[in-house]
Amino acid sequence: MLDGSKYVHPKYPQGNFIAPTIIDNVTKDMTVYKEEIFGPVLICVRVQTLQEAIDFVNSNPWGNGCAIFTKSGSAAYKF
């Protein structure tokens, strides 16, 4: 959705800078989900149910940070 890899900082055109990046529709078999990423990267996983979200996150052995975006306060609390 947003590729920060081609960004060139105006003050440091020869520098090594990665701008914010957003990767959507990520699945658990993708490298971007299985391996840790250092940088301003947001990966978005889409699921149908709250339980599917909980199971998905709990199946990752690394316990990386996660968030839920929902309109339901009770779903956010349970997650």
Sequence and secondary structure as in RCSB ss.txt:
>XXXX:A:sequence
MLDGSKYVHPKYPQGNFIAPTIIDNVTKDMTVYKEEIFGPVLICVRVQTLQEAIDFVNSNPWGNGCAIFTKSGSA
AYKF
>XXXX:A:secstr
 B  TT   SS TTS     EEE S  TTSHHHHS   SSEEE    SSHHHHHHHHHT TT        S HHH
HHH 
